[in-house]
Amino acid sequence: MARPHVVIVGAGFAGFHAARRLSRLARGRADITVVNPTDYFLYLPLLPEVTGGVLDPRHVAAPLAGALPGVRLVLGEVDELDVARRQVGYRNPTGRRDRLGYDRLVLAAGSVNKLLPIPGVADHAHGFRGIPEALYLRDHLVRQLELADATEDRAERAARCTFVVVGAGYTGTEVAAQGQLLTGDLARRHPRLADVPIRWLLVDTADQVLPGMPPRLSGTAARVLRDRGVEVVLGVSVAEATATGVRLTDGRNLATRSLIWCVGVRPDPLVEATGLPQEHGRLTVDEYLAVPAHPEILACGDAAAVPDPQRPGHATPMTAQHAVRQGRLAADNIAADYGTGRRRPYRHRDLGFVVDLGGWQAAAAPLHVPLSGVLARAVTRGYHLAALPAGRARVATDWLLNALGSRPAVSLDLVPAAAVPLETGAPETVRTGEEARCAP
């Protein structure tokens, strides 16, 4: 009898942990294939430290070939689902199209940058969902200070030293914190910028930093940022963006060359392409993660509207904690169908959160115990090291070297602006072609 073929679409938090768990449970009784645009699992929470010049990008990317023994990796971007034939269609990195058949399918395609209908944003802002965007932003920050140093135009110098981050959630807060430390370090190497303010603005329509978090911890993050000189602008958004600046909804005009978009995420475009039932843009699933009327298909992570047992009538938030747990549960429930264990509904317990503010600062609430300062920093780094599937020693070494020295001040220009557009269904890959090569 032929072994069942399980196809997992995506190798983010949900897909990676589904594949790793299932490979251990199956013990050779099923063929497991992961289809993913890249050959690595990205530990996304440490990406701001890549932009901040603290971590080498390779150290937050776990190679799938080594981390998922016994699992076949197919490089490609899935953009088609044929439910009747039980096949997925994908395009590989060379552009060639192909198809894969499945007996069981796990849709864990994840999410991409969330767009809003604001004039100019899609053309002039850059998101923060993948290594290419993080590398582009790091080089961009370095280059802006170098260009500011070179110009004699005071207005242009001020604009190049002004950085606007939109979105004060986890990502935006950490990007602003790391970016401010990086540019402050860089500015000290440019004597001509000694009297030029390096402005960072963190903008959000919410009434607090880290919306939805306890006020005490939100207040800690806001205080740390403000003490460093970051301008926290709440109750405000971007009304329009141009190549030379942004206009805020409170009427202010800011001259800047740096608009960093961290407003949030939306499900991968594959979700809509499947034609399966959806809730608020996410795939509809039951408490066992199964798609209604298609028990052979499971969905988890940001792509799935998994019912939240703690908030009846709502789906679980799009967070890494939920994605990891749901990925593991998807593996357990598939294994149960083949005689290992039993099917279980999704249940969870909130373990709290950690926010790295750079330097010796962080805000954390492990098991809902609020912490700040050095202790929160230790808890935050300990959590990340424990959660990393590989490369812990390399990450710890990077942290040590950063504590002992300064951040790198080199712009390699490996990723042009046109290679990482905000409006993309694949932020983990770069856009190729003449447009990317000719980008300014």
C-alpha positions as CSV (number, residue, x, y, z in Angstrom):
1,M,0.0,0.0,0.0
2,A,1.4,3.4,-1.0
3,R,2.3,5.8,1.8
4,P,0.0,8.9,2.1
5,H,1.5,12.1,0.7
6,V,1.2,15.2,3.0
7,V,1.9,18.5,1.4
8,I,2.5,21.6,3.6
9,V,2.3,24.9,1.9
10,G,4.6,27.5,3.6
11,A,7.5,27.2,6.1
12,G,6.8,30.0,8.4
13,F,6.0,29.4,12.1
14,A,2.9,27.3,11.4
15,G,4.2,25.3,8.4
16,F,7.7,24.7,9.8
17,H,6.4,23.4,13.1
18,A,3.7,21.3,11.4
19,A,6.4,19.7,9.2
20,R,8.8,19.1,12.1
21,R,6.2,17.6,14.3
22,L,4.7,15.4,11.6
23,S,8.1,14.1,10.5
24,R,8.6,12.8,14.1
25,L,5.1,11.3,14.5
26,A,4.9,9.7,11.0
27,R,8.2,7.8,11.5
28,G,8.4,7.1,7.8
29,R,4.8,6.1,7.4
30,A,4.0,9.2,5.3
31,D,5.7,11.2,2.6
32,I,5.9,14.8,3.7
33,T,6.6,17.7,1.2
34,V,7.0,21.3,2.1
35,V,6.6,23.9,-0.6
36,N,8.1,27.3,0.2
37,P,9.7,30.2,-1.8
38,T,12.9,30.0,0.3
39,D,15.0,27.2,1.6
40,Y,15.0,28.5,5.2
41,F,12.6,29.1,8.1
42,L,12.8,32.8,9.2
43,Y,12.7,33.6,12.9
44,L,10.8,36.8,12.2
45,P,10.9,38.3,15.8
46,L,14.7,38.9,15.5
47,L,14.4,40.7,12.1
48,P,14.5,44.2,13.6
49,E,18.0,43.3,15.0
50,V,19.1,42.5,11.5
51,T,18.1,46.0,10.3
52,G,19.7,47.4,13.5
53,G,23.1,45.9,12.5
54,V,23.1,43.6,15.5
55,L,22.5,40.2,13.9
56,D,23.8,38.5,10.7
57,P,20.7,37.7,8.6
58,R,21.9,34.1,8.1
59,H,21.7,33.5,11.9
60,V,17.9,34.1,12.0
61,A,17.3,31.8,9.0
62,A,17.3,28.1,9.8
63,P,18.0,25.9,6.8
64,L,15.0,23.7,6.1
65,A,17.2,20.8,4.8
66,G,18.9,20.5,8.2
67,A,16.0,21.4,10.4
68,L,13.4,19.1,8.8
69,P,15.1,15.7,8.3
70,G,13.0,13.3,6.2
71,V,11.0,16.1,4.7
72,R,11.2,16.9,1.0
73,L,11.6,20.5,0.2
74,V,10.2,22.0,-3.0
75,L,11.2,25.5,-3.8
76,G,8.3,27.4,-5.2
77,E,5.4,29.8,-4.6
78,V,2.0,28.1,-4.6
79,D,-0.7,30.1,-6.3
80,E,-3.3,27.5,-7.3
81,L,-5.4,24.8,-5.6
82,D,-7.4,22.2,-7.5
83,V,-9.6,20.6,-4.8
84,A,-11.2,18.1,-7.1
85,R,-7.9,16.6,-8.3
86,R,-6.2,17.2,-4.9
87,Q,-3.3,19.1,-6.5
88,V,-1.5,22.4,-5.8
89,G,0.1,24.4,-8.6
90,Y,3.3,26.4,-8.0
91,R,6.0,28.4,-9.8
92,N,9.6,27.5,-9.0
93,P,12.4,30.1,-8.8
94,T,13.2,29.6,-12.5
95,G,9.7,30.6,-13.4
96,R,8.6,27.0,-14.4
97,R,5.2,25.9,-13.4
98,D,4.5,22.5,-11.9
99,R,1.9,20.6,-9.8
100,L,2.0,18.4,-6.7
101,G,-0.6,15.9,-5.7
102,Y,-1.6,15.3,-2.1
103,D,-3.6,13.1,0.2
104,R,-3.6,15.6,3.0
105,L,-2.9,19.3,2.6
106,V,-1.8,21.8,5.2
107,L,-2.3,25.5,4.1
108,A,0.1,27.6,6.2
109,A,1.0,30.3,3.7
110,G,1.3,33.0,6.3
111,S,0.8,36.7,5.7
112,V,2.1,39.7,3.8
113,N,2.2,43.5,4.3
114,K,-1.1,45.0,5.0
115,L,-2.0,47.8,2.5
116,L,-4.3,50.8,3.1
117,P,-5.7,53.0,0.3
118,I,-3.5,56.0,1.1
119,P,-2.1,57.9,-1.8
120,G,1.6,57.3,-2.5
121,V,2.1,54.7,0.2
122,A,2.5,51.7,-2.1
123,D,5.0,53.7,-4.2
124,H,7.1,55.2,-1.5
125,A,6.9,53.1,1.7
126,H,8.7,49.8,2.4
127,G,7.4,47.0,4.6
128,F,9.1,44.6,7.0
129,R,8.2,41.0,6.5
130,G,11.3,39.3,5.1
131,I,15.1,39.3,5.1
132,P,15.2,41.3,1.8
133,E,13.2,44.1,3.3
134,A,15.4,44.1,6.5
135,L,18.6,44.2,4.5
136,Y,17.3,47.0,2.2
137,L,16.2,49.1,5.2
138,R,19.6,48.6,7.0
139,D,21.5,49.8,3.9
140,H,19.0,52.6,3.3
141,L,19.5,53.9,6.9
142,V,23.3,53.9,6.4
143,R,23.0,55.5,3.0
144,Q,20.7,58.3,4.2
145,L,23.3,59.5,6.8
146,E,26.1,59.3,4.3
147,L,24.1,61.4,1.8
148,A,23.1,63.8,4.6
149,D,26.8,64.2,5.4
150,A,27.7,64.9,1.8
151,T,25.1,67.5,1.0
152,E,25.4,71.3,1.6
153,D,21.6,71.7,1.4
154,R,20.3,72.0,5.0
155,A,16.8,71.1,4.1
156,E,17.9,68.0,2.3
157,R,20.2,67.1,5.2
158,A,17.3,67.4,7.6
159,A,15.0,65.3,5.4
160,R,17.5,62.5,5.1
161,C,17.9,62.5,8.9
162,T,14.2,62.1,9.5
163,F,12.7,58.6,9.7
164,V,9.0,57.8,9.9
165,V,7.7,54.4,11.1
166,V,4.0,53.8,10.7
167,G,2.5,51.3,13.1
168,A,3.3,51.0,16.8
169,G,2.7,47.3,17.2
170,Y,5.4,44.8,18.0
171,T,7.2,45.2,14.7
172,G,7.0,49.0,14.3
173,T,8.0,49.5,17.9
174,E,11.1,47.3,17.6
175,V,12.1,48.7,14.2
176,A,11.9,52.2,15.6
177,A,13.9,51.2,18.7
178,Q,16.7,49.4,16.7
179,G,16.8,52.0,13.9
180,Q,17.2,54.9,16.3
181,L,20.1,53.2,18.0
182,L,21.7,52.4,14.7
183,T,21.4,55.9,13.2
184,G,22.6,57.4,16.5
185,D,25.7,55.3,16.4
186,L,26.3,56.1,12.7
187,A,25.8,59.8,13.3
188,R,28.7,59.9,15.8
189,R,31.0,58.8,12.9
190,H,30.0,61.8,10.8
191,P,31.3,65.0,12.5
192,R,29.4,67.2,9.9
193,L,26.1,65.8,11.4
194,A,27.0,66.8,15.0
195,D,24.4,69.6,15.1
196,V,21.8,67.8,13.0
197,P,18.9,66.2,14.9
198,I,18.4,62.5,13.9
199,R,14.5,62.4,14.1
200,W,12.6,59.2,14.5
201,L,8.8,59.3,14.5
202,L,6.6,56.3,15.5
203,V,3.1,57.0,14.2
204,D,-0.1,55.1,15.0
205,T,-3.9,55.7,15.0
206,A,-4.2,53.9,18.3
207,D,-4.1,55.8,21.7
208,Q,-1.1,53.8,23.0
209,V,2.1,52.1,21.8
210,L,1.6,48.3,21.5
211,P,-2.2,48.5,21.1
212,G,-4.0,45.9,23.1
213,M,-1.2,45.4,25.6
214,P,-1.5,46.3,29.3
215,P,-1.1,50.1,29.9
216,R,1.9,49.5,32.2
217,L,3.9,47.7,29.6
218,S,2.8,49.9,26.8
219,G,3.8,52.9,28.9
220,T,7.2,51.3,29.5
221,A,7.9,51.0,25.8
222,A,6.7,54.5,25.1
223,R,8.8,56.0,27.9
224,V,12.0,54.2,26.7
225,L,11.4,55.4,23.1
226,R,10.7,59.0,24.2
227,D,13.7,59.1,26.5
228,R,15.9,58.3,23.5
229,G,14.3,61.1,21.5
230,V,11.8,59.1,19.4
231,E,8.7,61.1,18.7
232,V,5.7,58.9,19.5
233,V,2.7,60.3,17.6
234,L,-0.6,58.7,18.5
235,G,-4.1,59.1,17.1
236,V,-2.5,60.0,13.8
237,S,-1.8,58.3,10.5
238,V,-0.4,59.1,7.1
239,A,-2.7,61.0,4.7
240,E,-0.3,61.0,1.7
241,A,3.2,60.0,0.8
242,T,5.5,61.3,-1.8
243,A,9.1,60.8,-2.8
244,T,10.2,63.7,-0.6
245,G,7.9,63.4,2.4
246,V,4.7,62.5,4.1
247,R,1.6,64.4,5.1
248,L,0.0,63.3,8.4
249,T,-3.7,63.3,9.1
250,D,-3.2,66.0,11.7
251,G,-2.0,68.3,9.0
252,R,1.7,68.2,9.6
253,N,4.1,67.8,6.6
254,L,7.3,66.0,7.2
255,A,10.2,66.1,4.8
256,T,11.7,62.6,4.7
257,R,13.2,60.0,2.4
258,S,12.3,57.1,4.8
259,L,8.7,55.8,5.3
260,I,8.7,52.4,7.0
261,W,5.4,50.6,6.9
262,C,4.6,48.4,9.9
263,V,0.8,48.8,10.0
264,G,0.1,45.1,10.2
265,V,-0.4,42.1,8.0
266,R,-3.0,40.4,5.8
267,P,-3.3,36.8,4.8
268,D,-1.2,35.6,1.8
269,P,-2.9,36.1,-1.6
270,L,-3.1,32.4,-1.9
271,V,-6.0,32.3,0.5
272,E,-8.2,34.2,-1.9
273,A,-7.0,32.1,-4.9
274,T,-8.0,28.8,-3.3
275,G,-11.7,29.6,-3.6
276,L,-12.4,28.1,-0.2
277,P,-14.7,29.7,2.4
278,Q,-13.2,32.7,4.2
279,E,-13.7,34.9,7.2
280,H,-12.3,38.4,7.0
281,G,-9.8,37.2,4.4
282,R,-8.7,34.1,6.3
283,L,-9.6,30.5,5.5
284,T,-12.6,29.2,7.5
285,V,-11.7,26.2,9.6
286,D,-13.3,24.4,12.5
287,E,-11.7,23.9,15.9
288,Y,-9.7,20.9,14.6
289,L,-8.2,23.2,11.9
290,A,-10.1,21.4,9.1
291,V,-11.7,23.2,6.2
292,P,-15.5,22.6,6.1
293,A,-16.5,20.0,3.6
294,H,-12.8,19.2,2.9
295,P,-11.5,17.2,5.8
296,E,-8.3,16.4,3.8
297,I,-7.4,20.1,4.0
298,L,-6.2,21.8,7.2
299,A,-5.2,25.4,7.5
300,C,-3.3,27.2,10.3
301,G,-1.4,30.3,11.2
302,D,-2.1,33.7,9.8
303,A,-3.9,32.2,6.8
304,A,-6.6,30.6,8.9
305,A,-9.5,31.9,10.9
306,V,-9.1,29.5,13.8
307,P,-11.9,29.8,16.3
308,D,-10.6,31.3,19.6
309,P,-12.0,29.3,22.5
310,Q,-11.2,32.2,24.9
311,R,-13.2,34.7,22.7
312,P,-16.2,32.9,21.3
313,G,-17.1,34.3,17.9
314,H,-13.6,35.5,17.2
315,A,-10.6,34.1,15.4
316,T,-7.2,33.8,17.1
317,P,-4.9,36.7,16.6
318,M,-2.2,36.6,13.9
319,T,0.8,35.9,16.2
320,A,3.7,33.6,16.2
321,Q,2.6,31.9,19.4
322,H,-0.7,30.8,17.8
323,A,1.0,29.8,14.5
324,V,3.4,27.5,16.3
325,R,0.7,25.8,18.4
326,Q,-1.6,25.5,15.4
327,G,1.1,24.0,13.2
328,R,1.9,21.4,15.8
329,L,-1.8,20.6,16.3
330,A,-2.3,20.2,12.5
331,A,0.5,17.6,12.6
332,D,-1.1,15.8,15.6
333,N,-4.5,15.7,13.9
334,I,-3.1,14.4,10.7
335,A,-1.1,11.7,12.6
336,A,-4.3,10.8,14.5
337,D,-6.0,10.0,11.2
338,Y,-3.3,7.5,10.5
339,G,-3.5,5.8,13.9
340,T,-1.1,7.9,16.1
341,G,-2.8,9.7,18.9
342,R,-6.2,11.4,18.7
343,R,-7.7,14.4,17.1
344,R,-7.9,17.4,19.4
345,P,-9.5,20.9,19.1
346,Y,-7.4,24.0,19.3
347,R,-6.8,25.3,22.9
348,H,-4.3,27.7,24.1
349,R,-3.0,29.6,27.1
350,D,-1.5,33.0,26.7
351,L,2.2,32.9,27.7
352,G,2.6,36.7,27.7
353,F,4.8,38.7,25.3
354,V,8.3,40.2,24.9
355,V,9.3,43.3,23.1
356,D,13.0,44.1,22.5
357,L,13.7,47.8,22.7
358,G,17.4,47.5,22.0
359,G,20.4,48.4,24.2
360,W,19.6,47.1,27.7
361,Q,15.9,47.8,27.4
362,A,12.9,45.6,26.8
363,A,9.3,45.2,28.0
364,A,8.1,41.7,28.8
365,A,5.2,40.0,30.6
366,P,6.1,36.3,30.9
367,L,3.1,34.5,32.3
368,H,1.6,38.0,32.8
369,V,4.2,39.2,35.2
370,P,5.2,42.7,34.0
371,L,8.9,43.3,33.7
372,S,11.1,46.1,32.3
373,G,14.7,47.1,32.0
374,V,17.6,44.7,32.3
375,L,15.5,41.8,33.7
376,A,13.0,42.1,30.9
377,R,15.9,42.2,28.4
378,A,17.3,38.9,29.9
379,V,13.9,37.3,29.7
380,T,13.4,38.5,26.1
381,R,16.7,37.1,24.9
382,G,16.2,33.9,26.8
383,Y,12.8,33.4,25.2
384,H,14.2,34.0,21.7
385,L,17.1,31.6,22.2
386,A,14.7,28.9,23.4
387,A,12.4,29.5,20.5
388,L,15.1,29.4,17.8
389,P,15.2,26.0,16.0
390,A,18.9,26.5,15.1
391,G,21.8,28.9,15.3
392,R,21.5,29.8,19.0
393,A,25.3,30.0,19.5
394,R,25.7,32.3,16.5
395,V,22.9,34.6,17.7
396,A,24.4,34.7,21.2
397,T,27.8,35.5,19.7
398,D,26.4,38.3,17.6
399,W,24.8,39.8,20.8
400,L,28.1,39.6,22.7
401,L,30.1,41.2,19.9
402,N,27.5,44.0,19.6
403,A,27.7,44.6,23.4
404,L,31.5,44.9,23.1
405,G,31.7,47.1,19.9
406,S,29.8,49.3,17.6
407,R,27.3,48.4,14.8
408,P,28.5,47.9,11.2
409,A,28.4,51.1,9.2
410,V,28.6,49.7,5.7
411,S,25.9,49.9,3.0
412,L,26.4,47.0,0.6
413,D,23.5,47.9,-1.7
414,L,22.6,44.3,-2.3
415,V,18.8,44.9,-2.4
416,P,17.6,47.8,-4.5
417,A,14.4,49.6,-3.6
418,A,12.4,48.2,-6.5
419,A,13.3,44.7,-5.5
420,V,11.2,45.0,-2.3
421,P,8.0,46.8,-3.2
422,L,5.4,47.2,-0.4
423,E,2.7,45.6,-2.6
424,T,4.0,42.1,-3.0
425,G,2.6,38.6,-2.3
426,A,6.1,37.3,-1.5
427,P,8.0,39.6,0.9
428,E,10.5,36.8,1.5
429,T,11.9,37.1,-2.0
430,V,13.3,39.9,-4.1
431,R,11.7,41.2,-7.3
432,T,14.0,40.5,-10.2
433,G,14.2,42.0,-13.7
434,E,15.1,45.4,-15.2
435,E,12.9,47.3,-12.7
436,A,14.9,46.1,-9.8
437,R,18.3,46.6,-11.5
438,C,17.5,50.2,-12.5
439,A,16.0,51.3,-9.2
440,P,17.5,54.5,-7.7
